[in-house]
Amino acid sequence: MSVLPFRKQQDMQADKPGKQDTTDTSGASTQSDKRAASSRSDALRPPQKLMLPSDVAHRRLTWALLTVLGLLIFGAILLLSYVQNAVNPPVFSASQKPATNQFVRSLYSGNGIDLAQPNDVAIGSDGDLYVADTGNARIAVFTREGTFLREFGGIGSSPASGEATQTPGTSLEGLRSPTSIAVGPDHVYVIDSGVRKLLIYSLVGTLQKELSFKEEAPIGVSYSAAGGKGGRIIVTTKSGVSIADADGNFSFAYMNWGSKSAQMDNPAQALLTFSGEATSTLYVCDTMNYRVQALSSLDTSPTVKWVYGSPLPVSSALQQTGESRKFGLPTGVALTSNGELVVVDGLSSELVLLDAQTGKYLRTLSSVGGNDGQLYYPVGVSAGKGEIFVADKYNNRIEVFSDAAWAAPSHPAAPAHRFNLKWLLIAPALFILLTLLWQFFLRVPRYTLDLDFIERVTGDPDGIALLTHLHKVRVPLQIEDLAARHLPSELQVNVVISDEAALDALQAEQPQLDELEAAAVLAASRSKRRDYFLTGNYAAATSPLVAKLQRITPTEFLKIARHENIPSGNKNDETATDAPDIEKSHEKSEEKREN
């Protein structure tokens, strides 16, 4: 900013905007004045853009829109977290323990089609693996090593009824939603939950029989060999189990819905063992009672041999933890060749192994995840030929483990936390906080005017227009009347009263300030760093009391009003004395005192 040194004499016309008197009475005096200007120009900082109240309003609007954007992001993350938990069941992540049974392999696809949310798996007496590939509405058959052999089923529905259109004697089409599967020596048994039926196929996939369930939909099916009787089919429904021979002829049902001992609530699967030709033990995966029960004397008076787990209150079932909770949600059971009962804990994504004779906890297998050997919402399980086969539903695969019994951990894994994305809320929350803080500290600056500035600016229409945009200004009490006459009526003028003692002290410290300028300096000194002191007097502008303020000269103000560029100024510019801007005039001061 160019600064004119104090001059002993001044043409009274220099106060008029846009016109400065450049005559000098002495060459020596001019050079002296230039040196004085050079030494003092550093005291004034280059002016910054004048911040108007309208600029502050625009900035507040911008930050308000950014705050709204932050809130929208915040809400989107909450919605995403809610949708994620709604689409997939809540997770009970197991503690990350080393697997106690060795992982063997994974099966992902068959016949060029990837498995899609398989719900169950069964192993035949010949060692072939049958997969209820629910998402693809088919049964896929593999060797134990994972080589694809064949498939049967497929989506087939009647436009009118919406039921399966496959008829007995055909080998393809008809499955809608196969969710449970069992394999006997001669038949494949499939629960199609989409049509509430039990479908009986040959081993090569020819439909031989279909059985409808009208009152309670079938949930799970298993096959148990029964001495010389050719085996039994065990079908679970909401209230209990029904038992049929290998051809699908039902002869016995045990229905006892509830949560008490020997009662059942939506059992996912049941396994029946025999002692000779008499039933021995029924192992029930009592899903909605969060337990596994072993029942004996099923043909006469069913009694509980042992139970692992206990019913949970419906209102707090998903949140409850502690020693009393043994399962997140049991969804399948299988018996291994070494006498262990494998229970699939779907919500905890793990396998719990129990002693089949006593129900004693042995160990926990696998953990939550998508890597080989980990599980993510498994459902069905089968065991045979020294291996355990798990339908790893949401990893879209079959996981195979050895059923060898390793050293058991000291305690079972406890259910852990529900999956969520709420940790992502930290970033938008901080963003919203910062925008609110910025708006809190963003304020309209104060503008303090002195008499020299008012007289030089109010004579120009552009200056009057820009003054009106300031909305509110402050002036010292000593020039209240002059300000009222010169300033536009739309402009609100606040009067600042200065202490007489402070005024006298300032004039004593800076004798070059007259009473009016000293009062303006004291009024401006009450402002903060981002406020403005609009002055036409050099002594006032360079006072230490206003050093922290943004100081605007009349010439700069008018250039801003006319949208002109303000030169940065150079203290070595020899033309500085030819364009006076801020100066003190003894004659003008005397005139003001007389007035």
C-alpha positions in Angstrom: 0.0 0.0 0.0 1.4 3.4 -1.0 1.7 5.7 1.9 2.3 9.5 1.8 4.5 11.0 4.4 3.3 13.8 6.6 3.5 17.1 4.8 3.8 20.5 6.5 1.5 22.1 4.0 -1.5 20.8 2.0 -3.8 22.1 -0.5 -7.3 21.9 0.9 -8.5 20.3 -2.4 -6.5 17.1 -1.5 -9.5 16.0 0.6 -11.6 15.6 -2.5 -11.7 12.0 -3.8 -9.8 11.2 -6.9 -7.8 14.4 -6.8 -4.6 15.0 -4.8 -2.3 18.1 -4.8 1.2 17.1 -5.8 2.9 20.5 -5.5 5.9 20.8 -3.1 7.3 23.9 -1.6 10.8 22.6 -1.2 12.9 20.0 -3.0 14.7 19.1 0.2 11.5 18.9 2.0 10.1 16.5 -0.7 13.1 14.2 -0.4 12.8 14.3 3.3 9.2 13.4 3.1 10.0 10.5 0.7 12.5 9.1 3.2 9.9 9.4 6.0 7.3 7.6 3.9 9.8 4.9 3.1 10.6 4.3 6.8 6.9 4.4 7.8 5.2 2.4 5.0 6.0 -0.9 6.7 3.7 0.1 9.6 0.7 -0.4 7.4 -0.2 -3.8 6.1 -1.4 -4.2 2.5 -5.2 -3.9 2.5 -7.2 -7.1 2.2 -10.5 -7.4 0.4 -13.2 -5.5 2.3 -15.5 -8.0 4.0 -19.1 -6.9 3.7 -22.1 -8.2 5.7 -23.4 -9.8 2.5 -20.1 -11.7 2.1 -20.6 -13.1 5.6 -24.2 -14.1 4.8 -23.0 -16.0 1.7 -20.3 -17.8 3.7 -22.8 -18.7 6.3 -25.1 -20.1 3.6 -22.2 -22.1 2.1 -21.3 -23.6 5.5 -24.9 -24.3 6.2 -25.2 -26.3 3.0 -22.0 -28.2 3.9 -23.5 -29.0 7.2 -26.6 -30.3 5.5 -24.4 -32.4 3.2 -22.6 -33.8 6.3 -26.0 -34.7 7.9 -27.0 -36.5 4.6 -23.8 -38.5 4.6 -24.3 -39.3 8.3 -27.9 -40.5 7.6 -26.8 -42.5 4.5 -24.2 -44.4 6.6 -26.8 -45.1 9.3 -29.2 -46.3 6.6 -26.5 -48.5 5.0 -25.8 -50.0 8.4 -29.5 -50.7 9.0 -30.0 -52.3 5.5 -26.9 -54.4 6.0 -28.2 -55.8 9.2 -31.7 -56.2 7.7 -30.5 -58.2 4.7 -28.2 -60.4 6.7 -28.9 -61.8 10.1 -27.0 -60.1 13.0 -23.6 -61.5 13.7 -22.4 -63.2 16.8 -18.7 -63.2 15.9 -16.8 -66.0 17.6 -13.5 -65.4 19.3 -10.7 -66.1 16.9 -9.4 -69.4 18.2 -7.3 -71.8 16.1 -9.5 -74.4 14.4 -9.6 -77.6 16.4 -10.4 -79.8 13.3 -8.2 -79.5 10.2 -9.7 -77.7 7.2 -9.6 -79.9 4.1 -11.1 -78.1 1.1 -13.9 -75.9 -0.3 -16.5 -76.5 -3.0 -17.6 -73.5 -4.9 -19.3 -74.5 -8.2 -20.7 -77.3 -10.3 -21.4 -77.6 -14.1 -20.0 -74.1 -14.6 -22.5 -72.5 -12.1 -21.4 -71.1 -8.8 -23.2 -72.3 -5.7 -25.7 -69.7 -4.5 -26.6 -69.7 -0.8 -26.6 -73.4 -0.3 -28.7 -74.4 2.7 -27.8 -78.0 3.3 -25.5 -80.8 2.3 -25.7 -84.6 2.7 -23.3 -87.5 2.0 -24.5 -90.8 0.5 -23.4 -94.3 1.3 -21.3 -94.3 -1.8 -19.5 -91.2 -0.7 -21.1 -88.8 -3.2 -22.0 -85.3 -1.9 -25.5 -83.9 -2.5 -25.9 -80.1 -2.1 -29.2 -78.2 -1.7 -28.1 -75.3 -3.9 -31.0 -73.1 -2.8 -30.2 -69.9 -4.8 -30.0 -71.9 -8.1 -33.0 -74.1 -7.2 -31.2 -77.3 -7.9 -29.5 -80.3 -6.3 -25.8 -80.5 -7.3 -24.0 -83.8 -6.9 -20.2 -84.0 -6.4 -17.6 -86.6 -5.5 -16.2 -86.3 -2.0 -13.1 -84.7 -3.6 -15.3 -82.0 -5.2 -15.6 -83.2 -8.8 -19.0 -82.3 -10.2 -21.1 -85.3 -11.3 -24.6 -84.1 -12.1 -27.5 -81.9 -11.1 -31.3 -82.2 -11.0 -34.2 -80.0 -10.0 -34.4 -76.5 -11.5 -37.0 -73.8 -11.3 -40.4 -74.9 -12.7 -43.7 -73.3 -11.7 -47.3 -73.1 -13.0 -48.3 -69.5 -13.9 -51.7 -70.2 -12.3 -50.9 -72.0 -9.1 -47.3 -71.0 -8.5 -46.5 -74.6 -7.4 -43.9 -77.0 -8.7 -44.9 -78.5 -12.1 -42.6 -81.5 -12.0 -44.5 -84.8 -12.0 -43.3 -88.2 -10.7 -41.3 -90.1 -13.2 -39.5 -87.0 -14.7 -35.8 -86.2 -14.0 -35.6 -82.4 -14.4 -37.5 -79.3 -13.5 -39.7 -78.7 -10.4 -37.6 -77.4 -7.5 -38.3 -73.9 -6.3 -36.4 -73.5 -3.0 -34.6 -76.7 -1.8 -33.6 -76.0 1.8 -32.9 -79.4 3.3 -31.6 -82.7 1.9 -31.0 -86.3 3.0 -29.7 -89.3 1.2 -30.5 -93.0 1.7 -29.2 -96.1 -0.1 -31.8 -95.7 -2.9 -33.4 -92.3 -2.6 -32.7 -88.6 -2.2 -35.1 -86.7 0.1 -35.5 -82.9 -0.5 -37.6 -80.4 1.4 -38.8 -77.7 -1.0 -39.9 -74.9 1.3 -41.2 -72.9 -1.7 -44.1 -75.4 -2.1 -44.2 -77.0 1.4 -43.4 -80.5 0.1 -41.1 -83.4 0.7 -39.8 -84.6 -2.7 -38.4 -88.1 -3.1 -35.9 -88.7 -6.0 -33.9 -91.6 -7.2 -30.1 -91.2 -6.8 -29.9 -90.1 -10.5 -32.5 -87.4 -10.0 -35.8 -88.9 -11.2 -38.7 -87.6 -9.1 -40.5 -90.6 -7.6 -42.9 -89.2 -5.1 -44.0 -85.9 -3.5 -45.7 -85.4 -0.2 -47.5 -82.2 0.7 -47.7 -80.7 4.2 -50.9 -78.7 4.7 -50.9 -77.8 8.4 -47.3 -77.2 9.3 -44.6 -76.7 6.6 -41.7 -79.1 6.6 -38.4 -77.6 7.9 -35.7 -80.3 7.8 -35.2 -83.9 6.7 -32.7 -86.5 7.7 -32.2 -90.2 7.0 -31.3 -92.9 9.6 -30.5 -96.5 8.9 -32.7 -98.8 11.0 -31.3 -102.3 11.1 -33.2 -104.5 8.6 -36.0 -102.1 8.1 -34.4 -100.1 5.3 -34.1 -96.9 7.3 -36.3 -94.1 8.4 -37.0 -90.5 7.2 -37.3 -87.9 10.0 -39.0 -84.6 9.0 -39.2 -81.7 11.4 -42.0 -79.1 11.5 -42.9 -76.2 13.8 -44.2 -78.4 16.6 -42.1 -81.6 16.4 -41.0 -84.5 14.2 -42.7 -87.0 11.9 -41.1 -90.3 11.0 -41.7 -92.3 7.8 -40.1 -95.4 6.2 -37.7 -95.1 3.3 -40.5 -94.9 0.8 -42.2 -91.9 2.5 -45.0 -93.7 4.3 -45.4 -91.9 7.7 -46.2 -94.0 10.7 -45.3 -91.9 13.7 -45.4 -88.3 14.8 -44.3 -86.6 18.0 -45.7 -83.0 18.2 -45.1 -81.0 21.3 -44.6 -77.3 20.7 -43.2 -75.1 23.4 -40.1 -74.3 25.4 -40.4 -76.7 28.2 -38.4 -79.9 28.6 -39.0 -82.3 25.7 -40.9 -79.6 23.8 -39.8 -78.1 20.5 -40.0 -74.7 18.7 -39.2 -74.8 14.9 -36.5 -77.5 15.1 -34.3 -77.2 12.1 -33.3 -80.8 12.0 -33.5 -84.1 14.0 -31.4 -87.2 13.9 -32.6 -90.6 14.9 -30.4 -93.5 16.0 -31.4 -97.1 16.6 -30.4 -99.9 19.0 -31.1 -102.9 16.9 -34.6 -102.3 15.4 -35.8 -100.1 18.3 -35.3 -96.3 18.4 -32.5 -95.3 20.7 -32.0 -91.5 20.7 -33.5 -88.6 18.9 -31.1 -85.6 18.6 -33.2 -82.5 18.1 -31.7 -79.2 16.8 -34.3 -77.1 18.7 -33.6 -73.9 16.9 -36.0 -71.3 18.4 -35.3 -72.6 21.9 -31.6 -72.1 21.3 -30.7 -75.6 22.4 -30.0 -79.2 21.4 -32.0 -82.0 23.1 -31.4 -85.7 23.2 -34.6 -87.6 23.7 -35.0 -91.3 24.5 -38.0 -93.7 24.5 -39.5 -91.9 21.6 -42.0 -94.7 20.8 -43.5 -94.8 24.3 -42.9 -91.9 26.6 -40.2 -89.4 25.4 -37.7 -88.3 28.1 -34.8 -86.0 27.9 -31.4 -87.7 28.2 -29.5 -84.4 28.1 -29.9 -80.9 26.9 -27.2 -78.3 25.9 -28.4 -74.7 25.8 -31.6 -73.1 27.1 -34.6 -71.0 25.8 -34.1 -67.3 25.7 -36.7 -64.4 26.1 -38.0 -63.4 22.7 -37.6 -59.7 23.5 -33.9 -60.0 24.2 -32.8 -63.1 22.4 -30.4 -61.3 20.0 -28.8 -59.2 22.6 -28.5 -61.6 25.5 -25.0 -62.9 26.3 -23.4 -64.8 29.2 -22.8 -68.3 30.3 -26.4 -69.3 30.0 -26.3 -68.7 26.2 -24.7 -71.6 24.4 -25.7 -70.8 20.8 -26.3 -67.8 18.7 -28.8 -69.9 16.7 -28.5 -73.7 16.2 -29.4 -74.6 12.6 -28.2 -78.1 11.9 -26.8 -81.3 13.5 -24.8 -84.3 12.3 -23.2 -87.4 13.9 -19.5 -88.1 13.2 -17.9 -91.5 13.0 -16.2 -91.0 16.4 -19.4 -90.5 18.3 -19.4 -86.7 18.4 -22.5 -84.5 17.6 -21.7 -81.5 15.4 -24.0 -78.5 15.9 -24.0 -75.6 13.4 -24.3 -72.3 15.2 -25.5 -70.1 12.4 -25.3 -66.7 14.0 -21.9 -67.3 15.6 -20.7 -68.8 12.4 -19.0 -71.8 14.1 -19.4 -75.5 14.8 -19.9 -76.7 18.3 -18.9 -80.3 19.0 -20.6 -82.2 21.8 -20.3 -85.7 23.2 -23.3 -87.5 21.7 -23.8 -89.7 24.7 -23.6 -87.1 27.5 -24.1 -83.7 25.8 -20.8 -82.5 27.2 -19.1 -79.6 25.4 -15.9 -80.7 23.6 -14.7 -77.9 21.4 -15.5 -75.2 18.9 -14.6 -75.3 15.3 -14.0 -72.5 12.8 -14.6 -68.7 13.1 -16.4 -65.8 11.4 -14.9 -64.9 8.0 -14.5 -65.6 4.3 -11.1 -67.3 4.2 -10.7 -71.1 3.8 -11.7 -72.8 7.0 -13.9 -69.9 8.2 -17.7 -69.7 8.0 -20.3 -66.9 7.4 -23.8 -67.9 8.4 -23.6 -71.6 7.9 -26.9 -73.6 7.9 -26.7 -77.3 7.2 -24.1 -80.0 8.1 -23.4 -83.6 7.3 -20.7 -86.0 8.5 -19.3 -89.2 7.0 -16.2 -90.9 5.7 -14.1 -89.2 8.4 -15.1 -85.7 7.3 -17.5 -82.9 8.2 -19.3 -81.1 5.4 -20.8 -77.6 6.1 -23.2 -75.6 3.9 -21.5 -72.2 4.3 -24.5 -70.3 3.1 -23.3 -66.6 2.8 -19.9 -67.6 1.5 -21.7 -69.5 -1.3 -19.7 -72.7 -0.8 -19.3 -76.1 1.0 -16.5 -76.3 3.6 -15.0 -79.6 4.5 -13.2 -80.4 7.7 -11.6 -83.5 9.2 -13.7 -85.0 12.1 -10.5 -85.9 14.0 -10.8 -84.9 17.7 -8.0 -82.5 18.6 -7.3 -81.0 22.1 -10.3 -79.0 23.2 -10.1 -75.3 24.1 -10.6 -74.4 27.7 -14.0 -72.8 27.1 -16.5 -72.3 24.2 -16.5 -69.1 22.2 -18.9 -66.5 23.6 -21.3 -64.6 21.3 -19.9 -61.2 20.4 -21.0 -58.1 18.7 -23.6 -57.3 16.0 -22.1 -56.3 12.7 -22.4 -52.5 12.0 -20.9 -49.7 10.0 -21.3 -47.1 12.7 -17.5 -46.5 13.0 -17.7 -44.8 9.6 -19.8 -42.1 11.3 -16.7 -40.6 12.9 -15.7 -38.7 9.7 -19.1 -37.0 8.9 -19.6 -36.3 12.6 -16.3 -34.4 12.8 -17.1 -32.6 9.5 -20.5 -31.5 10.9 -18.8 -30.3 14.1 -16.2 -28.3 12.3 -18.8 -26.6 10.1 -20.9 -25.7 13.1 -17.8 -24.3 14.9 -16.9 -22.3 11.8 -20.4 -20.8 11.6 -20.2 -20.0 15.3 -17.0 -18.0 14.9 -18.0 -16.4 11.6 -19.4 -12.9 12.4 -20.0 -9.6 10.6 -17.0 -7.3 11.1 -17.2 -3.9 12.7 -16.5 -0.8 10.8 -15.1 2.3 12.6 -15.0 5.6 10.7 -13.1 8.8 11.4 -14.0 12.3 10.2 -11.3 12.5 7.4 -12.6 9.3 5.9 -16.3 10.4 6.0 -15.6 13.8 4.4 -13.5 12.3 1.5 -15.8 9.3 0.8 -19.3 10.8 1.1 -18.6 13.2 -1.7 -18.5 10.3 -4.2 -21.6 8.5 -5.4 -19.7 5.2 -5.5 -18.5 5.7 -2.0 -22.0 6.4 -0.8 -23.3 3.2 -2.4 -20.6 1.1 -0.8 -21.1 2.7 2.6 -24.8 1.7 2.4 -23.7 -2.0 2.0 -21.9 -1.8 5.4 -25.3 -1.6 7.1 -23.9 -0.5 10.4 -20.8 1.6 11.4 -19.3 3.1 14.5 -18.1 6.7 15.0 -16.8 8.6 18.1 -19.2 10.8 20.0 -17.2 13.9 19.0 -18.3 13.6 15.3 -21.8 12.3 15.8 -23.5 15.3 14.3 -21.1 15.5 11.3 -21.6 11.8 10.7 -25.3 12.1 10.8 -25.2 14.9 8.2 -22.8 13.2 5.8 -23.5 9.5 6.0 -26.5 7.9 4.1 -29.7 7.6 6.1 -29.9 3.9 5.4 -26.7 3.4 7.3 -27.1 2.6 11.0 -24.6 4.7 13.0 -23.5 3.6 16.5 -21.8 6.2 18.7 -18.8 5.2 20.8 -18.1 7.2 24.0 -14.4 7.4 25.0 -13.1 8.0 28.5 -11.7 11.6 28.9 -8.7 10.4 30.8 -7.9 7.8 28.1 -8.3 10.4 25.5 -5.9 12.8 27.2 -3.4 10.0 27.8 -3.5 9.0 24.1 -2.9 12.6 23.0 -0.1 13.0 25.4 1.5 9.8 24.1 0.8 10.7 20.4 0.7 14.5 20.2 0.3 14.4 16.4 -3.3 13.2 17.0 -5.9 15.9 17.6 -9.0 15.3 19.7 -11.2 14.0 16.9 -8.6 11.5 15.6 -7.7 10.4 19.1 -11.4 9.7 19.8 -11.6 7.7 16.5 -8.5 5.6 17.4 -9.9 4.8 20.9 -13.3 3.8 19.3 -11.5 1.5 16.8 -9.2 0.0 19.5 -12.3 -1.7 21.0 -12.6 -3.9 17.8 -11.2 -7.3 17.1 -8.6 -8.5 14.6 -10.9 -9.0 11.7 -12.6 -5.6 12.1 -11.9 -2.5 10.0 -10.7 1.0 10.8 -11.6 3.3 7.9 -9.4 6.4 8.3 -8.0 9.2 6.2 -5.4 10.3 8.7 -1.9 8.8 8.7 -1.2 9.3 12.4 -4.4 7.6 13.3 -3.8 4.7 10.9 -0.3 4.1 12.3 -1.3 4.2 16.0 -0.2 1.1 17.9 -3.7 0.8 19.3 -5.2 -0.1 15.9 -2.2 -2.2 14.6 -4.2 -5.4 14.8 -7.1 -4.1 12.6 -7.6 -4.0 8.9 -7.2 -0.4 7.9 -8.8 1.0 4.7 -8.0 4.4 3.3 -10.5 6.6 1.4 -8.7 6.0 -1.9 -8.7 2.2 -1.4 -12.4 2.3 -0.4 -13.3 4.1 -3.5 -11.3 1.8 -5.7 -13.2 -1.1 -4.1 -16.5 0.7 -4.8 -15.4 1.1 -8.5 -14.2 -2.5 -8.7 -10.6 -1.3 -9.4 -7.4 -3.1 -8.5 -5.6 -1.9 -5.4 -1.8 -1.7 -6.0 0.3 -3.6 -3.4 2.6 -0.6 -3.0 6.4 -0.3 -2.8 8.3 1.6 -0.2 11.0 2.4 -2.7 8.5 3.8 -5.2 9.7 7.4 -5.9 6.2 8.3 -7.1 4.6 7.7 -3.8 4.7 11.3 -2.9 2.8 12.1 -6.1 -0.3 10.1 -5.0 -1.0 11.1 -1.4 -3.6 9.0 0.4 -3.4 9.1 4.2 -2.0 12.4 5.5 -2.4 14.8 8.3 -3.2 18.4 7.7 -2.5 21.0 10.4 -4.8 23.4 8.6 -7.6 20.9 8.4 -7.1 20.0 12.1 -7.4 23.7 13.1 -10.5 24.0 10.9 -12.1 21.0 12.7 -11.2 22.4 16.1 -12.9 25.7 15.2 -16.0 23.9 14.0 
